[in-house]
């Protein structure tokens, strides 16, 4: 019990200690080109290839995603079908809302509460808590998700995953919009 209390205290201290460090802001990318319009990019079919790396940088899982995306005014649906390297499959359906001025929120069945994000220039930053099944348990982990539009068809995505402020690993993806 003492070890668990110590670990929780250390995690809280780490989170407080790093919160004062200046990190990038989505506003830092306001002048970057090409300009990302989520309604345009995530409209139609988008393919993605990704890896999850643990905190040491070791690839733990590889996966592909096929996304069927559509918008009705300011309401978007990203219907994602994942296939992992071990053969398992997963589905996530994001329901997005454009709030104006490049700001968005969204929900999915395995997302705790609402995701919030913003676009500026070629960049989209998206933060959310995911209910992640791990070895028969469900962990609520935080994602700090950054997407960078490289061309009208290619976008790169890097997401940091943490729990109690402790870095767990990263997800790296490459998206390609079908022509």
Backbone bond lengths (Angstrom), bond angles and torsions (degrees), N, CA, C in turn:
res aa  C-N    CA-C-N  psi(-1)  N-CA   C-N-CA  omega(-1)  CA-C   N-CA-C  phi
1 X - - - 1.448 - - 1.528 110.62 -
2 X 1.356 116.76 -39.61 1.458 119.94 178.91 1.520 110.71 -62.86
3 X 1.337 116.58 -39.06 1.469 119.97 -179.47 1.523 110.26 -63.48
4 X 1.326 117.41 -42.45 1.465 121.40 179.49 1.524 110.25 -63.24
5 X 1.324 117.74 -43.14 1.462 121.24 178.13 1.517 110.16 -63.33
6 X 1.335 116.44 -41.54 1.460 119.57 178.35 1.523 110.87 -63.21
7 X 1.346 117.33 -43.77 1.459 120.70 179.83 1.522 111.22 -61.95
8 X 1.330 117.49 -43.21 1.465 120.42 178.64 1.520 110.88 -64.28
9 X 1.331 117.70 -39.75 1.464 121.26 178.10 1.525 110.67 -65.12
10 X 1.336 116.26 -42.69 1.467 120.07 179.53 1.522 110.64 -64.27
11 X 1.334 117.28 -40.25 1.466 120.68 178.74 1.520 110.90 -64.37
12 X 1.319 116.78 -42.17 1.468 120.45 179.11 1.525 110.63 -64.95
13 X 1.317 117.51 -42.10 1.463 121.07 178.75 1.527 110.59 -64.44
14 X 1.323 116.50 -39.91 1.459 120.65 177.93 1.519 110.98 -63.00
15 X 1.325 116.71 -43.00 1.469 120.30 179.47 1.519 110.58 -64.44
16 X 1.326 117.23 -42.07 1.463 120.44 179.18 1.522 110.96 -67.47
17 X 1.315 116.47 -38.94 1.463 120.34 -178.68 1.513 112.56 -67.60
18 X 1.332 117.18 -35.75 1.456 119.22 -178.76 1.518 112.29 -86.72
19 X 1.317 119.05 -16.46 1.466 119.71 -178.17 1.515 111.62 -67.69
20 X 1.318 117.98 -23.05 1.454 120.75 179.12 1.522 112.80 -81.12
21 X 1.327 117.81 -12.62 1.457 121.53 179.76 1.519 109.12 -77.45
22 X 1.318 114.93 134.34 1.459 119.23 179.49 1.518 109.37 -76.00
23 X 1.309 116.05 123.59 1.452 121.67 175.78 1.513 108.96 -112.27
24 X 1.328 116.66 178.55 1.457 118.82 179.71 1.528 111.28 -67.29
25 X 1.307 114.26 152.20 1.463 122.58 175.24 1.521 107.44 -117.56
26 X 1.320 117.48 148.15 1.458 120.10 177.18 1.531 110.34 -58.80
27 X 1.326 117.53 -27.12 1.469 121.26 178.61 1.525 112.53 -66.38
28 X 1.335 117.62 -21.53 1.460 121.32 177.57 1.526 111.70 -62.17
29 X 1.332 117.77 -19.31 1.457 122.64 -173.97 1.534 112.75 -107.91
30 X 1.308 117.38 12.85 1.466 122.25 -174.56 1.527 113.44 -58.10
31 X 1.317 117.99 -29.58 1.472 121.00 -177.55 1.531 113.35 -95.23
32 X 1.329 116.92 -1.86 1.471 119.82 -176.82 1.529 111.31 -73.23
33 X 1.349 114.58 145.63 1.462 122.94 -179.86 1.521 109.18 -118.44
34 X 1.310 120.28 155.78 1.457 126.41 -6.63 1.519 110.79 -72.58
35 X 1.311 116.46 154.38 1.463 121.32 -178.92 1.532 109.02 -71.82
36 X 1.328 115.73 131.81 1.465 122.39 179.77 1.524 110.43 -87.69
37 X 1.319 115.27 121.98 1.460 122.61 170.65 1.526 105.70 -115.22
38 X 1.323 117.19 108.53 1.472 120.26 -175.72 1.517 112.01 -57.39
39 X 1.341 117.55 -37.42 1.466 120.86 -178.63 1.525 111.71 -64.32
40 X 1.315 116.99 -30.73 1.462 120.85 179.10 1.523 110.77 -82.41
41 X 1.350 116.83 -48.31 1.464 119.29 -176.69 1.526 111.34 -67.27
42 X 1.320 117.14 -49.32 1.465 120.61 -179.39 1.523 109.44 -91.07
43 X 1.331 114.73 64.35 1.459 122.89 175.79 1.525 106.20 -142.11
44 X 1.321 116.86 116.16 1.459 121.11 -172.80 1.517 109.04 102.78
45 X 1.334 116.08 -153.38 1.468 120.85 -176.72 1.528 109.29 -102.18
46 X 1.330 114.81 132.24 1.459 122.63 177.06 1.526 107.28 -125.44
47 X 1.334 116.53 130.73 1.464 122.22 176.32 1.518 108.77 -102.08
48 X 1.342 116.46 146.83 1.464 120.18 179.31 1.526 109.83 -140.87
49 X 1.345 114.30 149.96 1.449 123.27 175.96 1.513 106.85 -129.20
50 X 1.346 117.37 133.57 1.453 118.14 -175.89 1.510 114.25 -148.99
51 X 1.345 112.72 169.55 1.459 121.75 174.86 1.526 108.45 -137.46
52 X 1.328 114.99 149.81 1.459 121.35 168.33 1.513 106.43 -109.90
53 X 1.344 116.23 125.95 1.459 120.73 175.95 1.519 108.88 -113.02
54 X 1.335 116.45 141.18 1.459 119.94 178.25 1.529 109.59 -78.11
55 X 1.317 116.92 -177.87 1.472 120.75 -174.72 1.527 113.30 -63.34
56 X 1.330 117.93 -19.05 1.469 120.52 177.45 1.530 111.65 -87.86
57 X 1.344 116.86 -7.74 1.458 120.66 -179.31 1.521 114.06 95.86
58 X 1.324 116.92 0.96 1.472 121.31 179.99 1.527 109.72 -77.02
59 X 1.343 116.39 133.53 1.462 120.77 176.89 1.526 108.42 -69.97
60 X 1.330 115.66 121.06 1.462 121.74 -179.27 1.524 110.53 -99.30
61 X 1.349 116.77 -37.77 1.465 120.99 -180.00 1.520 109.48 -144.38
62 X 1.325 114.45 143.86 1.460 121.90 170.14 1.521 106.76 -114.15
63 X 1.330 117.27 152.55 1.459 119.64 -179.36 1.517 111.27 -159.45
64 X 1.337 114.20 162.06 1.456 122.09 171.43 1.523 107.31 -123.03
65 X 1.338 114.79 156.65 1.465 120.55 179.08 1.527 108.00 -138.63
66 X 1.313 115.82 136.55 1.458 121.61 168.38 1.522 106.07 -113.92
67 X 1.328 115.06 122.83 1.465 121.32 -177.01 1.526 109.50 -112.92
68 X 1.323 116.19 124.45 1.455 122.14 172.46 1.519 106.17 -102.57
69 X 1.326 116.65 114.79 1.460 121.93 -169.43 1.526 110.96 -119.43
70 X 1.326 115.52 141.83 1.462 119.98 177.45 1.522 109.63 -152.09
71 X 1.325 114.62 157.58 1.469 121.89 178.80 1.512 109.56 -133.44
72 X 1.312 115.74 142.02 1.449 123.32 170.60 1.516 105.72 -126.98
73 X 1.319 116.38 98.92 1.463 123.16 -174.32 1.530 108.56 61.21
74 X 1.321 118.95 -117.36 1.465 121.71 -178.18 1.529 113.36 -98.66
75 X 1.342 117.62 11.89 1.457 123.25 179.77 1.526 109.14 -108.79
76 X 1.330 116.30 121.90 1.462 120.16 -179.46 1.512 112.00 -117.68
77 X 1.332 115.72 151.43 1.464 122.34 175.16 1.525 107.66 -127.83
78 X 1.336 116.08 124.25 1.463 122.62 173.96 1.530 106.30 -113.74
79 X 1.315 116.52 103.77 1.464 123.31 -177.84 1.528 107.25 -95.32
80 X 1.341 116.73 104.71 1.465 123.16 -172.11 1.525 111.77 -104.86
81 X 1.342 116.25 129.82 1.463 122.57 174.08 1.523 108.47 -116.24
82 X 1.338 115.97 113.23 1.467 123.27 -178.76 1.524 109.79 -96.70
83 X 1.328 116.47 142.33 1.466 123.01 169.23 1.522 105.80 -130.39
84 X 1.349 116.01 120.32 1.457 122.10 -177.55 1.522 111.03 -93.27
85 X 1.323 116.29 159.63 1.463 122.33 -177.05 1.527 112.54 -61.21
86 X 1.333 117.92 -22.54 1.469 119.96 177.55 1.528 112.23 -87.85
87 X 1.357 116.98 5.01 1.462 121.32 177.39 1.521 114.72 93.80
88 X 1.323 117.74 -11.16 1.464 119.11 179.54 1.524 110.07 -72.03
89 X 1.331 114.51 154.98 1.462 121.65 -178.60 1.519 109.45 -125.72
90 X 1.319 115.30 154.40 1.462 121.22 179.85 1.522 108.27 -149.80
91 X 1.316 116.01 149.08 1.464 121.96 176.53 1.523 108.32 -124.78
92 X 1.324 115.23 137.07 1.472 121.01 173.57 1.522 106.37 -135.82
93 X 1.304 116.65 131.67 1.459 121.13 176.54 1.523 107.98 -118.01
94 X 1.331 114.42 110.11 1.458 121.35 176.26 1.519 109.36 -85.36
95 X 1.311 116.49 136.61 1.469 122.44 170.89 1.521 105.86 -115.39
96 X 1.328 115.70 112.26 1.457 122.06 -175.21 1.519 111.10 -103.55
97 X 1.308 114.83 152.83 1.466 122.66 176.36 1.518 107.76 -131.90
98 X 1.343 116.32 121.68 1.464 119.89 173.90 1.522 107.25 -82.88
99 X 1.323 116.68 121.80 1.466 122.60 -175.56 1.528 112.05 -95.28
100 X 1.322 117.50 -2.02 1.454 121.99 -176.64 1.517 110.84 98.32
101 X 1.322 116.52 158.35 1.469 123.36 178.25 1.521 113.45 54.14
102 X 1.336 117.51 32.59 1.462 121.25 178.00 1.514 114.53 77.04
103 X 1.327 118.30 10.09 1.466 122.06 -179.52 1.523 110.56 -100.18
104 X 1.343 114.44 141.81 1.463 121.18 -176.51 1.520 110.30 -137.12
105 X 1.347 115.08 155.01 1.449 119.56 162.33 1.518 106.92 -133.43
106 X 1.321 115.43 166.83 1.453 118.56 -177.45 1.508 111.88 -161.55
107 X 1.309 114.25 164.01 1.462 121.13 -179.71 1.523 109.12 -143.13
108 X 1.316 114.85 152.29 1.462 123.21 172.76 1.527 106.22 -150.09
109 X 1.315 116.97 159.65 1.469 120.31 -175.62 1.522 113.54 -57.14
110 X 1.338 118.42 -34.05 1.456 120.48 -177.86 1.534 113.00 -99.89
111 X 1.335 116.78 13.54 1.459 121.79 175.85 1.524 108.04 -101.41
112 X 1.325 116.55 129.96 1.461 122.57 -179.36 1.527 107.91 -84.72
113 X 1.328 117.35 117.94 1.462 120.86 -177.55 1.514 110.50 71.91
114 X 1.325 115.78 -151.42 1.456 121.43 -179.52 1.521 111.43 -104.32
115 X 1.316 115.78 143.99 1.458 122.24 169.11 1.526 106.65 -85.40
116 X 1.322 116.24 146.85 1.459 120.94 178.08 1.505 109.13 -131.59
117 X 1.352 115.32 141.80 1.453 118.81 -179.26 1.506 112.20 -159.30
118 X 1.339 114.25 173.39 1.455 120.93 -179.64 1.516 109.57 -150.76
119 X 1.331 115.76 147.65 1.453 122.13 172.65 1.518 108.96 -107.33
120 X 1.319 114.75 142.53 1.458 123.14 171.44 1.519 105.82 -147.98
121 X 1.317 117.54 130.90 1.458 120.46 -178.92 1.513 110.64 56.67
122 X 1.333 117.10 -126.31 1.465 121.69 -179.27 1.532 112.97 -94.31
123 X 1.339 117.73 10.51 1.466 121.32 -167.59 1.528 112.40 -119.82
124 X 1.336 114.72 143.19 1.468 122.83 172.71 1.522 107.46 -126.29
125 X 1.323 116.67 124.55 1.467 121.64 174.46 1.513 108.00 -111.48
126 X 1.312 115.46 132.45 1.454 123.60 -169.66 1.515 108.30 -136.18
127 X 1.324 118.94 123.89 1.455 122.15 178.40 1.514 110.97 -120.69
128 X 1.338 115.80 137.99 1.464 119.43 -178.84 1.524 110.16 -163.99
129 X 1.325 115.10 166.06 1.457 122.86 174.65 1.520 107.88 -110.91
130 X 1.327 115.74 126.49 1.454 122.14 -177.79 1.520 109.53 -109.02
131 X 1.335 116.92 135.02 1.463 122.65 172.83 1.526 106.40 -85.00
132 X 1.324 116.24 101.45 1.460 122.88 -170.05 1.528 110.65 -106.42
133 X 1.349 117.86 117.27 1.465 119.52 177.11 1.533 110.64 -72.02
134 X 1.337 116.18 127.27 1.462 122.21 179.11 1.528 108.09 -138.08
135 X 1.328 116.39 116.20 1.471 122.06 176.51 1.528 112.95 48.77
136 X 1.329 117.46 48.35 1.457 121.68 176.06 1.519 115.36 81.83
137 X 1.332 117.65 -0.34 1.473 121.76 177.24 1.516 108.12 -120.20
138 X 1.326 116.83 164.74 1.453 121.20 177.00 1.520 108.35 -115.43
139 X 1.322 115.79 122.94 1.458 122.34 177.87 1.518 108.41 -104.86
140 X 1.312 116.95 137.87 1.460 121.44 172.34 1.517 107.05 -93.76
141 X 1.336 115.95 109.30 1.456 121.99 -176.44 1.530 109.66 -117.31
142 X 1.324 115.29 146.72 1.456 121.03 -178.48 1.525 109.86 -95.68
143 X 1.336 114.74 137.89 1.458 122.09 177.26 1.523 109.68 -114.92
144 X 1.324 115.59 132.08 1.459 123.89 170.62 1.520 104.58 -113.34
145 X 1.321 115.73 99.42 1.450 124.61 -165.95 1.525 110.24 -106.82
146 X 1.326 117.80 123.24 1.467 123.74 179.91 1.520 109.55 -119.82
147 X 1.336 117.19 129.03 1.462 123.13 177.35 1.523 108.50 -121.40
148 X 1.348 115.40 137.53 1.465 121.77 -177.81 1.523 109.50 -127.22
149 X 1.332 117.45 116.04 1.455 121.66 178.04 1.521 108.78 -74.33
150 X 1.331 116.60 123.01 1.463 122.23 -177.66 1.528 111.36 -97.81
151 X 1.336 116.00 -35.01 1.463 122.86 177.67 1.524 106.29 -155.25
152 X 1.318 117.19 -178.03 1.468 118.03 -179.04 1.523 112.78 -64.99
153 X 1.350 118.26 -16.89 1.463 121.45 -178.94 1.523 114.83 -114.10
154 X 1.342 119.06 -20.07 1.471 121.73 -172.23 1.525 111.08 -116.03
155 X 1.334 115.10 132.26 1.458 121.62 174.84 1.530 108.00 -134.66
156 X 1.340 116.11 140.75 1.465 122.23 175.53 1.520 108.71 -106.65
157 X 1.327 115.60 146.89 1.460 121.90 -175.67 1.525 109.46 -136.22
158 X 1.343 115.54 131.37 1.459 120.82 176.07 1.526 106.91 -133.38
159 X 1.320 116.30 124.75 1.456 121.12 -178.19 1.525 109.98 -126.94
160 X 1.327 115.75 129.60 1.465 121.37 174.77 1.521 108.19 -93.20
161 X 1.324 115.27 139.25 1.451 121.31 -179.45 1.527 108.60 -116.94
162 X 1.354 116.54 133.55 1.466 120.45 179.84 1.517 110.52 -143.47
163 X 1.325 114.81 162.71 1.464 122.44 174.23 1.524 106.78 -141.21
164 X 1.325 116.48 129.56 1.472 122.18 -175.82 1.532 111.16 55.72
165 X 1.344 116.76 30.35 1.455 120.65 -179.75 1.518 114.62 80.02
166 X 1.324 117.72 1.48 1.459 122.15 -179.55 1.531 109.04 -97.01
167 X 1.324 116.33 125.33 1.458 122.73 -179.47 1.521 110.34 -64.04
168 X 1.350 116.82 127.85 1.463 121.93 -179.76 1.523 112.83 -106.49
169 X 1.337 116.36 -31.88 1.455 119.72 -177.47 1.513 111.18 164.77
170 X 1.337 115.01 -172.60 1.461 120.93 -178.41 1.517 111.21 -134.51
171 X 1.322 114.01 150.42 1.451 121.73 170.66 1.522 106.36 -112.74
172 X 1.329 116.66 129.25 1.461 121.95 177.71 1.521 107.79 -122.11
173 X 1.343 115.78 130.92 1.463 121.70 -177.15 1.515 111.24 -133.54
174 X 1.300 115.53 150.65 1.454 122.76 168.74 1.523 107.25 -121.00
175 X 1.341 116.53 122.09 1.469 122.34 178.50 1.521 109.45 -101.54
176 X 1.335 116.73 141.51 1.458 121.83 171.00 1.514 108.21 -132.01
177 X 1.326 115.46 121.78 1.467 121.61 177.79 1.512 108.05 -80.24
178 X 1.327 115.81 130.19 1.468 119.25 178.33 1.525 109.73 -68.73
179 X 1.310 114.64 144.04 1.481 120.37 -179.55 1.504 111.22 -74.48
